[in-house]
Amino acid sequence: MVGLLGLVDIHATILLIAIALGAKVPLGIIIGTAIFLFAKAFIYIKDIGSATDILVASLIILSIFTTIPQWILFIIAVIIGFKGLSSLAA
């Protein structure tokens, strides 16, 4: 189960990198990923990983309305990517 949730983190990493590089990502994928990250965050609400999921989902939603600096997106992508890889390894 945890490994499958790690795939969501890897997907969010790819999405953040695509947004940072200026790729045109369909709005449905952006919103769907953010909703899924929020839902995943509330499964383990007392975990620090849930706070990371909420932060990433918030940044993904915010990126629809405004331009977030590229370096912030890359740093967050690295953090959520490591989190996803560690979940896959568990």
C-alpha positions as CSV (number, residue, x, y, z in Angstrom):
1,M,0.0,0.0,0.0
2,V,2.8,2.4,0.9
3,G,4.6,1.7,-2.3
4,L,1.5,2.6,-4.3
5,L,1.3,5.9,-2.4
6,G,4.9,6.5,-3.3
7,L,3.9,6.4,-7.0
8,V,1.7,9.5,-6.3
9,D,4.7,11.3,-4.9
10,I,6.7,10.4,-8.0
11,H,3.9,11.6,-10.2
12,A,3.8,14.9,-8.3
13,T,7.5,15.2,-8.7
14,I,7.2,14.9,-12.5
15,L,4.3,17.4,-12.5
16,L,6.3,20.0,-10.5
17,I,9.2,19.7,-12.8
18,A,7.0,20.0,-15.8
19,I,5.4,23.1,-14.3
20,A,8.8,24.6,-13.5
21,L,10.0,24.0,-17.0
22,G,6.9,25.7,-18.5
23,A,5.3,22.7,-20.1
24,K,1.6,22.9,-20.8
25,V,0.0,20.5,-18.4
26,P,-3.8,19.8,-18.7
27,L,-5.8,21.4,-16.0
28,G,-7.5,18.2,-15.1
29,I,-4.2,16.5,-14.3
30,I,-3.1,19.4,-12.1
31,I,-6.3,19.4,-10.1
32,G,-6.5,15.6,-9.9
33,T,-3.0,15.3,-8.6
34,A,-3.6,18.0,-6.0
35,I,-6.9,16.4,-4.8
36,F,-5.2,13.0,-4.6
37,L,-2.3,14.5,-2.6
38,F,-4.7,16.2,-0.2
39,A,-6.6,12.9,0.2
40,K,-3.3,11.0,0.8
41,A,-2.2,13.6,3.3
42,F,-5.3,13.0,5.5
43,I,-4.7,9.2,5.6
44,Y,-1.7,9.8,7.9
45,I,-2.5,13.2,9.2
46,K,0.0,13.0,12.2
47,D,3.0,12.3,10.0
48,I,5.5,14.9,8.7
49,G,5.0,13.4,5.3
50,S,1.4,14.6,5.3
51,A,2.6,18.1,5.9
52,T,4.8,17.7,2.8
53,D,1.9,16.4,0.8
54,I,-0.3,19.4,1.8
55,L,2.5,21.8,0.9
56,V,3.0,20.2,-2.5
57,A,-0.7,20.1,-3.2
58,S,-1.0,23.7,-2.2
59,L,1.8,24.7,-4.5
60,I,0.3,22.8,-7.4
61,I,-3.0,24.6,-6.9
62,L,-1.2,27.9,-6.5
63,S,0.7,27.3,-9.7
64,I,-2.6,27.4,-11.7
65,F,-3.2,31.1,-10.7
66,T,0.3,32.5,-10.4
67,T,3.9,31.9,-11.4
68,I,6.0,30.3,-8.7
69,P,9.7,30.7,-9.0
70,Q,11.4,27.8,-10.7
71,W,13.9,27.2,-7.9
72,I,11.2,26.7,-5.4
73,L,9.4,24.1,-7.6
74,F,12.7,22.3,-8.1
75,I,13.5,22.1,-4.4
76,I,10.0,20.9,-3.5
77,A,10.2,18.4,-6.4
78,V,13.4,17.0,-5.0
79,I,11.9,16.7,-1.5
80,I,8.7,14.9,-2.7
81,G,10.8,12.8,-5.1
82,F,13.0,11.5,-2.2
83,K,9.8,10.9,-0.2
84,G,8.3,8.9,-3.0
85,L,11.4,6.8,-3.6
86,S,11.7,6.0,0.1
87,S,8.0,4.9,0.0
88,L,8.6,2.7,-3.0
89,A,11.6,1.1,-1.2
90,A,9.7,0.4,2.0
